[in-house]
Amino acid sequence: MIYWFVAFLNGFCNSINKMMNVKAGQIFGTANGALINYIEGTFLSLALIFLTGKSAELSEQNMAGVPLWVYLGAVCGLVAMVLLIVGTLRTNVLLSSILTLVGNLGAALVLDYLFYGFFSWWKVLGIALILIGTTWIEKTGHAAKEQGAGTD
């Protein structure tokens, strides 16, 4: 149950992170907004490493032993950050968050299959229902806006 709370807290923090990055992107530009996030993350990561007493992990020997594929996480993170800023600037936070969730779920579905050999059509159906619900909310929201604009 604690892990559910941790996952919920992660989602909460991601939404706040998203808005801060979008605002940084609006003020400083998309690339600079992403750079600010990564510089801040680097400093906080270094502080955490030193506070936990694991600074030996930054040794040249340790760093040389890191497989190249591990760096794909940073590349995907940077691409995700730029896409998040661009996408949220042109939609809204709720829609962007839902679509990010659908992307996360889709990637998780593929990765579960690739790494664990597990696939479930029920999960595909769940993702489809989220997309259908999002589309419905967006269409009814636009219809309500148009109807409200027509009464003025």
Z-matrix of the N, CA and C atoms (Angstrom, degrees):
N
C 1 1.455
C 2 1.538 1 111.05
N 3 1.328 2 116.52 1 -33.84
C 4 1.456 3 119.87 2 179.22
C 5 1.525 4 110.81 3 -62.00
N 6 1.337 5 116.10 4 -33.66
C 7 1.458 6 119.71 5 -178.98
C 8 1.529 7 111.31 6 -70.63
N 9 1.306 8 117.12 7 -28.97
C 10 1.462 9 120.42 8 175.06
C 11 1.531 10 109.10 9 -66.13
N 12 1.335 11 115.39 10 -42.98
C 13 1.465 12 119.82 11 178.40
C 14 1.531 13 110.45 12 -63.44
N 15 1.324 14 116.41 13 -42.61
C 16 1.466 15 121.04 14 178.53
C 17 1.527 16 109.93 15 -61.33
N 18 1.326 17 117.46 16 -42.98
C 19 1.465 18 121.11 17 178.47
C 20 1.530 19 110.61 18 -64.24
N 21 1.332 20 116.59 19 -41.41
C 22 1.465 21 120.67 20 177.21
C 23 1.524 22 110.44 21 -62.36
N 24 1.316 23 116.41 22 -45.22
C 25 1.462 24 121.28 23 178.62
C 26 1.526 25 110.76 24 -61.79
N 27 1.324 26 116.78 25 -38.13
C 28 1.461 27 121.67 26 176.19
C 29 1.531 28 110.44 27 -59.78
N 30 1.324 29 116.60 28 -46.31
C 31 1.462 30 120.45 29 178.17
C 32 1.518 31 111.77 30 -61.40
N 33 1.324 32 116.70 31 -41.29
C 34 1.466 33 121.51 32 178.16
C 35 1.528 34 110.55 33 -61.48
N 36 1.327 35 115.67 34 -47.96
C 37 1.467 36 120.61 35 179.19
C 38 1.528 37 111.34 36 -64.38
N 39 1.344 38 117.07 37 -36.74
C 40 1.463 39 120.15 38 178.03
C 41 1.520 40 111.64 39 -62.52
N 42 1.337 41 117.26 40 -38.09
C 43 1.464 42 120.00 41 179.17
C 44 1.530 43 110.75 42 -66.81
N 45 1.310 44 116.91 43 -41.61
C 46 1.468 45 120.13 44 177.18
C 47 1.525 46 109.59 45 -65.42
N 48 1.336 47 116.87 46 -44.34
C 49 1.459 48 122.09 47 177.54
C 50 1.526 49 110.31 48 -57.56
N 51 1.324 50 115.99 49 -43.14
C 52 1.463 51 121.22 50 -179.61
C 53 1.527 52 110.42 51 -58.55
N 54 1.324 53 116.85 52 -48.97
C 55 1.467 54 119.43 53 -178.06
C 56 1.522 55 112.03 54 -65.66
N 57 1.315 56 117.35 55 -39.05
C 58 1.463 57 120.18 56 179.01
C 59 1.532 58 110.05 57 -64.02
N 60 1.330 59 116.62 58 -40.58
C 61 1.460 60 120.22 59 179.52
C 62 1.524 61 111.72 60 -70.27
N 63 1.314 62 117.03 61 -36.40
C 64 1.465 63 120.40 62 177.15
C 65 1.529 64 109.67 63 -64.94
N 66 1.317 65 116.32 64 -44.69
C 67 1.478 66 119.82 65 178.45
C 68 1.530 67 110.51 66 -63.39
N 69 1.338 68 117.12 67 -41.73
C 70 1.471 69 120.03 68 176.91
C 71 1.522 70 109.70 69 -62.18
N 72 1.334 71 117.40 70 -39.24
C 73 1.465 72 121.60 71 177.62
C 74 1.518 73 111.98 72 -64.66
N 75 1.341 74 116.98 73 -38.24
C 76 1.466 75 120.53 74 177.38
C 77 1.526 76 111.26 75 -65.58
N 78 1.308 77 115.94 76 -41.92
C 79 1.465 78 120.39 77 -175.04
C 80 1.527 79 111.99 78 -78.59
N 81 1.338 80 116.48 79 -45.86
C 82 1.461 81 120.65 80 -171.41
C 83 1.523 82 114.47 81 -107.29
N 84 1.332 83 117.95 82 -7.19
C 85 1.453 84 121.98 83 -175.18
C 86 1.521 85 109.69 84 99.43
N 87 1.311 86 115.95 85 155.84
C 88 1.463 87 121.12 86 -174.11
C 89 1.528 88 112.30 87 -59.99
N 90 1.317 89 117.56 88 -51.47
C 91 1.472 90 120.22 89 -177.19
C 92 1.527 91 111.10 90 -63.69
N 93 1.323 92 117.42 91 -43.57
C 94 1.463 93 120.25 92 179.62
C 95 1.520 94 111.65 93 -67.83
N 96 1.339 95 117.00 94 -36.19
C 97 1.465 96 120.25 95 176.91
C 98 1.517 97 111.11 96 -61.63
N 99 1.339 98 116.70 97 -42.90
C 100 1.467 99 120.92 98 177.67
C 101 1.528 100 110.25 99 -66.75
N 102 1.325 101 117.19 100 -40.65
C 103 1.461 102 120.96 101 179.58
C 104 1.524 103 111.21 102 -62.04
N 105 1.322 104 116.77 103 -42.55
C 106 1.465 105 120.52 104 178.06
C 107 1.522 106 109.71 105 -58.21
N 108 1.328 107 117.56 106 -44.13
C 109 1.455 108 122.19 107 179.42
C 110 1.519 109 110.76 108 -60.79
N 111 1.317 110 117.40 109 -44.82
C 112 1.464 111 120.25 110 -176.74
C 113 1.529 112 112.31 111 -72.81
N 114 1.312 113 118.22 112 -34.59
C 115 1.472 114 120.34 113 175.93
C 116 1.527 115 109.29 114 -65.33
N 117 1.322 116 116.24 115 -45.58
C 118 1.461 117 120.44 116 178.27
C 119 1.531 118 110.41 117 -61.18
N 120 1.324 119 116.88 118 -43.64
C 121 1.468 120 120.96 119 178.78
C 122 1.517 121 111.96 120 -62.43
N 123 1.329 122 116.50 121 -38.32
C 124 1.463 123 120.81 122 178.45
C 125 1.521 124 110.72 123 -63.63
N 126 1.327 125 116.89 124 -46.84
C 127 1.468 126 119.97 125 179.86
C 128 1.527 127 111.08 126 -63.51
N 129 1.330 128 117.04 127 -42.59
C 130 1.467 129 119.83 128 179.77
C 131 1.528 130 111.18 129 -66.69
N 132 1.331 131 117.41 130 -37.83
C 133 1.464 132 120.73 131 177.52
C 134 1.519 133 110.96 132 -64.97
N 135 1.325 134 116.60 133 -43.13
C 136 1.472 135 119.99 134 177.75
C 137 1.523 136 111.12 135 -62.87
N 138 1.327 137 116.34 136 -42.10
C 139 1.466 138 119.73 137 178.13
C 140 1.525 139 110.40 138 -61.38
N 141 1.326 140 117.17 139 -42.63
C 142 1.464 141 120.89 140 179.44
C 143 1.523 142 111.47 141 -63.93
N 144 1.320 143 116.63 142 -40.33
C 145 1.469 144 120.63 143 178.47
C 146 1.523 145 110.49 144 -61.63
N 147 1.328 146 116.70 145 -45.61
C 148 1.461 147 119.49 146 -178.30
C 149 1.531 148 111.87 147 -71.97
N 150 1.333 149 116.99 148 -36.32
C 151 1.467 150 119.95 149 178.72
C 152 1.525 151 112.22 150 -67.46
N 153 1.299 152 117.91 151 -31.80
C 154 1.472 153 121.00 152 179.67
C 155 1.527 154 112.12 153 -86.73
N 156 1.323 155 116.94 154 -2.92
C 157 1.454 156 120.48 155 178.33
C 158 1.519 157 114.15 156 74.95
N 159 1.312 158 117.23 157 23.64
C 160 1.460 159 120.51 158 -178.09
C 161 1.528 160 111.80 159 -109.21
N 162 1.317 161 116.45 160 30.68
C 163 1.464 162 120.13 161 -177.81
C 164 1.530 163 112.39 162 -65.67
N 165 1.321 164 117.66 163 -18.83
C 166 1.472 165 120.55 164 177.46
C 167 1.525 166 110.81 165 -62.93
N 168 1.323 167 116.81 166 -22.51
C 169 1.466 168 120.50 167 179.01
C 170 1.529 169 112.20 168 -67.77
N 171 1.330 170 116.83 169 -12.81
C 172 1.462 171 120.73 170 178.17
C 173 1.523 172 112.19 171 -90.38
N 174 1.323 173 116.63 172 6.92
C 175 1.461 174 119.46 173 -178.67
C 176 1.526 175 110.12 174 -65.30
N 177 1.326 176 114.69 175 156.45
C 178 1.471 177 120.41 176 179.77
C 179 1.523 178 110.86 177 -59.78
N 180 1.320 179 116.72 178 -39.56
C 181 1.468 180 121.30 179 -179.72
C 182 1.531 181 110.45 180 -63.48
N 183 1.321 182 116.38 181 -45.03
C 184 1.462 183 120.21 182 178.38
C 185 1.526 184 111.30 183 -63.92
N 186 1.316 185 116.89 184 -45.98
C 187 1.466 186 121.31 185 -177.47
C 188 1.529 187 110.93 186 -64.96
N 189 1.336 188 116.91 187 -35.13
C 190 1.468 189 120.35 188 179.49
C 191 1.527 190 111.23 189 -69.22
N 192 1.319 191 117.04 190 -22.82
C 193 1.452 192 120.88 191 -178.91
C 194 1.527 193 114.20 192 -85.48
N 195 1.320 194 116.63 193 -2.44
C 196 1.463 195 119.60 194 -179.72
C 197 1.529 196 109.10 195 -77.44
N 198 1.332 197 117.53 196 123.50
C 199 1.470 198 119.30 197 179.22
C 200 1.532 199 110.74 198 -64.45
N 201 1.312 200 116.33 199 145.72
C 202 1.469 201 120.93 200 -177.29
C 203 1.522 202 112.64 201 -59.00
N 204 1.343 203 118.50 202 -33.51
C 205 1.456 204 120.02 203 -177.42
C 206 1.524 205 112.21 204 -63.46
N 207 1.343 206 117.87 205 -22.08
C 208 1.461 207 120.94 206 179.66
C 209 1.529 208 110.60 207 -63.81
N 210 1.317 209 116.92 208 -32.00
C 211 1.456 210 120.74 209 -179.21
C 212 1.519 211 112.69 210 -70.00
N 213 1.328 212 117.25 211 -12.50
C 214 1.457 213 121.16 212 176.29
C 215 1.530 214 110.87 213 -60.16
N 216 1.326 215 116.41 214 -29.85
C 217 1.466 216 120.63 215 177.08
C 218 1.522 217 111.71 216 -59.80
N 219 1.325 218 116.76 217 -43.64
C 220 1.461 219 120.28 218 178.82
C 221 1.522 220 111.28 219 -68.04
N 222 1.325 221 116.63 220 -39.50
C 223 1.467 222 120.50 221 179.15
C 224 1.529 223 109.60 222 -63.49
N 225 1.334 224 116.00 223 -47.19
C 226 1.473 225 119.46 224 178.38
C 227 1.525 226 110.72 225 -64.05
N 228 1.314 227 117.01 226 -37.37
C 229 1.464 228 120.34 227 178.38
C 230 1.516 229 112.09 228 -63.13
N 231 1.321 230 116.80 229 -41.81
C 232 1.466 231 120.14 230 179.22
C 233 1.521 232 110.89 231 -67.32
N 234 1.323 233 116.62 232 -44.36
C 235 1.473 234 120.08 233 177.76
C 236 1.530 235 109.50 234 -61.20
N 237 1.334 236 116.71 235 -43.64
C 238 1.462 237 121.00 236 179.07
C 239 1.529 238 111.04 237 -61.04
N 240 1.328 239 116.76 238 -40.94
C 241 1.462 240 120.44 239 -179.89
C 242 1.520 241 111.08 240 -62.83
N 243 1.314 242 117.66 241 -45.98
C 244 1.467 243 121.52 242 179.47
C 245 1.530 244 109.86 243 -63.68
N 246 1.332 245 117.06 244 -45.52
C 247 1.468 246 120.33 245 179.06
C 248 1.521 247 111.56 246 -63.65
N 249 1.317 248 116.52 247 -37.42
C 250 1.463 249 121.43 248 177.84
C 251 1.525 250 110.78 249 -61.80
N 252 1.323 251 116.51 250 -46.78
C 253 1.465 252 120.11 251 -179.86
C 254 1.522 253 110.35 252 -62.90
N 255 1.317 254 117.00 253 -49.26
C 256 1.463 255 121.26 254 -178.37
C 257 1.532 256 110.58 255 -63.21
N 258 1.335 257 116.62 256 -47.17
C 259 1.463 258 120.18 257 -177.37
C 260 1.509 259 113.52 258 -65.57
N 261 1.326 260 117.45 259 -42.61
C 262 1.458 261 120.52 260 -177.75
C 263 1.527 262 111.15 261 -71.61
N 264 1.321 263 117.40 262 -32.10
C 265 1.468 264 119.63 263 176.44
C 266 1.525 265 111.38 264 -62.66
N 267 1.328 266 117.16 265 -28.16
C 268 1.457 267 121.06 266 -174.59
C 269 1.527 268 113.48 267 -103.86
N 270 1.323 269 117.49 268 -2.47
C 271 1.467 270 120.50 269 175.92
C 272 1.519 271 106.76 270 -126.08
N 273 1.299 272 117.45 271 -127.56
C 274 1.458 273 122.56 272 171.87
C 275 1.518 274 107.57 273 -144.89
N 276 1.308 275 116.79 274 171.13
C 277 1.462 276 120.55 275 -173.16
C 278 1.524 277 111.03 276 -65.24
N 279 1.327 278 118.28 277 -42.59
C 280 1.456 279 120.38 278 -177.77
C 281 1.524 280 110.91 279 -64.26
N 282 1.321 281 117.25 280 -50.22
C 283 1.463 282 120.34 281 -179.54
C 284 1.525 283 110.75 282 -62.01
N 285 1.312 284 116.23 283 -44.52
C 286 1.459 285 120.22 284 179.02
C 287 1.524 286 110.89 285 -61.07
N 288 1.326 287 117.49 286 -40.40
C 289 1.462 288 121.19 287 179.40
C 290 1.522 289 111.59 288 -66.15
N 291 1.324 290 116.44 289 -41.49
C 292 1.466 291 119.85 290 179.33
C 293 1.523 292 110.16 291 -64.82
N 294 1.325 293 116.70 292 -45.01
C 295 1.462 294 119.35 293 -179.66
C 296 1.526 295 111.77 294 -67.23
N 297 1.327 296 116.47 295 -34.09
C 298 1.464 297 120.20 296 174.03
C 299 1.526 298 109.67 297 -63.63
N 300 1.326 299 116.67 298 -41.97
C 301 1.462 300 120.96 299 177.23
C 302 1.527 301 110.98 300 -60.42
N 303 1.330 302 116.88 301 -44.02
C 304 1.463 303 120.37 302 179.09
C 305 1.531 304 109.97 303 -62.15
N 306 1.340 305 116.81 304 -42.01
C 307 1.464 306 120.34 305 176.05
C 308 1.513 307 111.69 306 -62.07
N 309 1.340 308 116.82 307 -42.50
C 310 1.471 309 121.02 308 177.22
C 311 1.524 310 111.11 309 -61.26
N 312 1.315 311 115.77 310 -45.15
C 313 1.462 312 119.68 311 -179.05
C 314 1.525 313 111.47 312 -65.46
N 315 1.319 314 116.43 313 -41.26
C 316 1.463 315 120.30 314 178.09
C 317 1.519 316 111.42 315 -62.80
N 318 1.319 317 116.40 316 -44.92
C 319 1.466 318 119.82 317 178.13
C 320 1.524 319 110.63 318 -64.26
N 321 1.330 320 117.13 319 -40.10
C 322 1.464 321 120.83 320 178.96
C 323 1.524 322 110.50 321 -63.09
N 324 1.322 323 116.38 322 -39.17
C 325 1.464 324 120.89 323 177.83
C 326 1.526 325 110.79 324 -60.30
N 327 1.325 326 116.09 325 -46.26
C 328 1.467 327 121.04 326 179.60
C 329 1.525 328 110.84 327 -66.66
N 330 1.319 329 117.27 328 -44.98
C 331 1.467 330 120.65 329 -178.41
C 332 1.527 331 112.32 330 -67.07
N 333 1.349 332 116.71 331 -37.33
C 334 1.464 333 119.07 332 174.66
C 335 1.523 334 110.63 333 -58.35
N 336 1.316 335 115.75 334 -40.62
C 337 1.458 336 119.77 335 179.99
C 338 1.534 337 110.98 336 -69.02
N 339 1.346 338 116.12 337 -45.91
C 340 1.465 339 119.81 338 -177.43
C 341 1.528 340 112.70 339 -65.87
N 342 1.339 341 117.12 340 -42.31
C 343 1.459 342 120.30 341 -174.62
C 344 1.533 343 113.91 342 -90.56
N 345 1.340 344 116.74 343 -31.99
C 346 1.458 345 119.08 344 -174.27
C 347 1.521 346 113.52 345 -119.08
N 348 1.335 347 117.48 346 -5.86
C 349 1.457 348 120.63 347 -179.87
C 350 1.514 349 113.62 348 71.17
N 351 1.338 350 117.25 349 17.55
C 352 1.457 351 121.43 350 -177.70
C 353 1.521 352 110.32 351 -103.45
N 354 1.337 353 116.22 352 131.38
C 355 1.456 354 121.90 353 176.85
C 356 1.520 355 108.10 354 -140.92
N 357 1.339 356 116.34 355 141.62
C 358 1.455 357 121.04 356 180.00
C 359 1.525 358 110.36 357 -138.71
N 360 1.308 359 115.60 358 124.06
C 361 1.468 360 119.76 359 175.73
C 362 1.521 361 110.63 360 -67.67
N 363 1.332 362 117.74 361 -23.93
C 364 1.461 363 120.80 362 176.62
C 365 1.532 364 110.65 363 -64.29
N 366 1.307 365 115.77 364 -37.50
C 367 1.471 366 119.47 365 177.35
C 368 1.524 367 110.51 366 -67.99
N 369 1.318 368 116.93 367 -39.44
C 370 1.467 369 120.56 368 176.30
C 371 1.519 370 109.19 369 -61.55
N 372 1.319 371 116.99 370 -42.93
C 373 1.462 372 121.22 371 178.15
C 374 1.535 373 110.61 372 -61.99
N 375 1.314 374 117.03 373 -41.84
C 376 1.470 375 120.91 374 177.84
C 377 1.517 376 111.85 375 -60.27
N 378 1.319 377 116.98 376 -44.19
C 379 1.467 378 121.18 377 177.99
C 380 1.526 379 109.82 378 -63.30
N 381 1.334 380 116.87 379 -42.48
C 382 1.470 381 120.99 380 178.75
C 383 1.526 382 110.81 381 -62.19
N 384 1.336 383 117.51 382 -40.24
C 385 1.467 384 120.52 383 178.55
C 386 1.525 385 111.63 384 -64.30
N 387 1.319 386 116.49 385 -38.07
C 388 1.467 387 119.57 386 176.87
C 389 1.524 388 109.74 387 -62.81
N 390 1.333 389 117.09 388 -44.18
C 391 1.462 390 120.66 389 178.34
C 392 1.530 391 111.88 390 -63.71
N 393 1.321 392 116.73 391 -41.27
C 394 1.466 393 120.53 392 178.25
C 395 1.530 394 109.87 393 -63.45
N 396 1.320 395 116.75 394 -44.93
C 397 1.469 396 120.65 395 178.32
C 398 1.518 397 112.11 396 -62.09
N 399 1.320 398 116.78 397 -41.29
C 400 1.467 399 120.98 398 179.00
C 401 1.525 400 110.49 399 -64.15
N 402 1.322 401 116.60 400 -43.86
C 403 1.456 402 121.09 401 178.39
C 404 1.521 403 110.52 402 -61.68
N 405 1.323 404 116.29 403 -43.21
C 406 1.461 405 121.06 404 178.86
C 407 1.534 406 111.33 405 -62.06
N 408 1.327 407 116.44 406 -45.39
C 409 1.471 408 120.47 407 179.01
C 410 1.526 409 110.49 408 -61.42
N 411 1.326 410 117.14 409 -43.93
C 412 1.457 411 120.99 410 179.92
C 413 1.529 412 111.31 411 -64.07
N 414 1.331 413 117.93 412 -43.83
C 415 1.463 414 120.94 413 -179.10
C 416 1.520 415 111.18 414 -66.67
N 417 1.324 416 117.78 415 -43.67
C 418 1.463 417 119.67 416 179.63
C 419 1.525 418 110.76 417 -69.22
N 420 1.321 419 117.02 418 -32.56
C 421 1.465 420 120.37 419 176.64
C 422 1.508 421 111.74 420 -66.35
N 423 1.331 422 116.75 421 -43.06
C 424 1.469 423 120.30 422 177.73
C 425 1.522 424 110.70 423 -66.77
N 426 1.331 425 117.16 424 -38.71
C 427 1.459 426 120.73 425 179.63
C 428 1.524 427 110.45 426 -65.26
N 429 1.337 428 117.01 427 -40.10
C 430 1.457 429 121.22 428 179.21
C 431 1.530 430 110.61 429 -66.56
N 432 1.332 431 117.79 430 -38.72
C 433 1.466 432 121.51 431 178.10
C 434 1.514 433 110.09 432 -64.38
N 435 1.344 434 116.30 433 -44.83
C 436 1.468 435 120.19 434 -179.57
C 437 1.515 436 111.02 435 -65.27
N 438 1.330 437 116.82 436 -39.12
C 439 1.443 438 120.58 437 179.78
C 440 1.535 439 110.25 438 -67.64
N 441 1.330 440 115.81 439 -39.77
C 442 1.471 441 120.08 440 177.45
C 443 1.514 442 111.84 441 -66.58
N 444 1.334 443 117.09 442 -36.21
C 445 1.463 444 121.17 443 178.96
C 446 1.530 445 110.50 444 -70.15
N 447 1.319 446 117.18 445 -31.02
C 448 1.457 447 121.02 446 -179.11
C 449 1.514 448 113.45 447 -73.33
N 450 1.342 449 118.69 448 -19.79
C 451 1.449 450 121.24 449 -178.10
C 452 1.516 451 112.53 450 -89.09
N 453 1.327 452 116.97 451 -7.96
C 454 1.483 453 119.69 452 -178.88
C 455 1.491 454 112.09 453 -76.52
